[in-house]
Amino acid sequence: MSKCKSCGAEIVWIKLKSGKSMPCDAKKISYTPDIHGKLVLVTPDGKVARGDFNPAGEKIGYTSHFATCPNADSYRRK
């Protein structure tokens, strides 16, 4: 685990299928997969998935830190 250089939040780095690494919030989220779900998550194996929050969910994912960091715009490519 590491910390965001901008806001200090704990993050994990997930390697995506594309080979790039995505900073994600360290908190794991249990979810049930649903292509129309409200959540967009990054799975531990680097896939992007949709689903709905479910404490007893069958899957685990992480929220992209770009979605929650108050300073995310300063790191986006133009």
N, C-alpha and C positions, 0 to 999 in steps of 0.2 A: 504494500500500500504506500501511496505517497500523498502529498498535499498539493492543492492547486496553488500555483505561484501568485495568483491574483487575489483569491478570496480566502485561502487557507483551509478550505474544506478537504476532507479526506476523499481521495479518489483511487480508483483502480484503472489500470490500462488494459483494454481488451483488444486483442489483435483481430481485426475484421478479415473476412474472406478475401478482400481486395489486397491485403497485406499491410494496410495502414493501421495504426493504433488509435483507438478512440478513448478519450478520458471519460469515465463514468463515475457517478456517485457510488460510494463504497457500500451503501445500503442495498442489500438484496431484496428483490420484490418477487413475491409468489404471485403467479398469475395463471389463468386458464386461457389457452390460445383461442383467438377468435379474429378472423380477418377483418371484422368490423369493430373490433374492440377499441376502447378509448386510449389505452396505453400503447406507446411505441417503446420497445425495450431492446437492449442489446443482450444477447444470450452469451453465456460463458465461452461458447465455441465460435463466437464472432458473427453470428447471424443477427439480422434485424427482424424482430417479430412484433406482431400486434396481439393484444389480448385485453382481458379485464382483470383487475385486481381480485385476488381470491386468497385469503390467508391459508387455505388448505389446498391451494393450487398445485397442479402437477408439474409446473415448470418454474424456473428461477430466471430472472433477468435483472438488468441494471438500467437506470435512467442515464442517458447521455448527460454529461456535466455541462455541455453547451446549453441545455434546456433549463438548467437551474442556476448557473453561475451569474451573479449580477454584473460581471465584467466580460461576459462572453463576446460581445461585439468587438472588443479590442483584439481578439484572437482570430476573428473570421478573416478569410482571404477575400480580397476585393476583386 
